[in-house]
Amino acid sequence: MKSLARPLRARIHLDAVRHNYRQAKHLASPARALAVIKANGYGHGAVALAQALTDEADGFAVACVDEALELRESGIHNPILLLEGVFHPDEIAVVDQAGLWMAVHCREQLEWVLASRPSRPLICWLKMDSGMHRVGLAPDDFAASHARLAACPHVGKIVAMSHFARADEPEHPYTAHQIAVFEQGLAGLALPRSLANSAGILAWPQTHGDWIRPGIMLYGLSPLPDAHPVGLQPAMTLESALISVRDLQPGEPVGYGGRFVCERPTRVGVAAIGYADGYPRHACDGTPVAVNGQRTRLIGRVSMDMITLDLTELPDARPGDPVELWGTTISAHEVAESSDTIAYQLFTGISRRVPLFHHSLTNGVAS
Ligand SMILES: *Cc1c(COP(=O)(O)O)cnc(C)c1O
């Protein structure tokens, strides 16, 4: 049972996720798309997202076997790729049984695949390090590794993949460099290709290849510096309510450490959300917040369970009035910028204490 007493909740708009998935596929047509729903769907609820997309998604991508099994146990039968493959050779038996696809990003994983005895051919996404320098086979090792996999009777389809380090910088030459390194490492192999994350999909059409891997754009945010004309819809509204309002005089401080001191007669509102819910403790004075749909600003340090807002320009605001932390009025990008982080971290940092309410016009309220 979800308690309805504390007003804090994250509303997840499943129709927006479906719209954003279709926009990604439309941009990259005819490429197929793995909806990236690792880390509980970037905090949006992976099972509910997968159920909302199951009829149309070409597949899903997650970070580990546990995340994949949660989907399988919820009745999701679409392909599921493990983006980092397995962490231990014993996991290949689970991959086999659950019919997962696996990345193979290093020699150790390659040996584990070759030594395994699966009941059906394993589908491998062979990953090349084209310049991210985190995981992936060296470009000059790729063709030989591919030859060993391809010769293995219990290996099925092979996809060549790589990942970008700077695709969110449309002017930067590094992405073109990575594309060139990737093609050189492939040495003419006629493998299906998968390179593009959201930034690649939006800014680098030459990277679309056979499989795209949209993540953040599914949730309605573009990772690029400028708004993209494609029209993404924010999938999460993080909302709470005012629980207190008071009037302070010039010189009076607000909250821990007295970080904010009133310069004028100030009406201060308190909203029920804090850093224990995942609201960033580093949010600075001036971070945008919406009360009754109108923009105002955070003042004073974020506490564990509460934040303080400037209501001086909103004299009618009362306890119980709705507060939007991010969603359609306030972009999570803005809050991230004011907190020296990125929206990815805000979304994945939403804590268990925040109930998720999944909405869909086609299915009613799902949970
Ligand atoms: C997380 C991830 C993605 C999705 O990235 P976005 O920037 O959220 O679109 C794509 N590919 C890989 C390998 C990833 O780990």
The ligand as a Gaussian input file, in Angstrom:
#p B3LYP/6-31G(d) Opt

LIG

0 1
 C       23.429000       3.979000     -20.548000
 C       23.879000       3.603000     -21.904000
 C       23.224000       4.106000     -23.050000
 C       22.140000       5.183000     -22.990000
 O       22.757000       6.437000     -22.861000
 P       21.918000       7.801000     -22.892000
 O       22.923000       8.887000     -22.846000
 O       21.077000       7.784000     -21.644000
 O       21.081000       7.773000     -24.111000
 C       23.605000       3.624000     -24.280000
 N       24.614000       2.710000     -24.404000
 C       25.275000       2.238000     -23.326000
 C       26.383000       1.262000     -23.527000
 C       24.952000       2.670000     -22.053000
 O       25.624000       2.211000     -20.993000

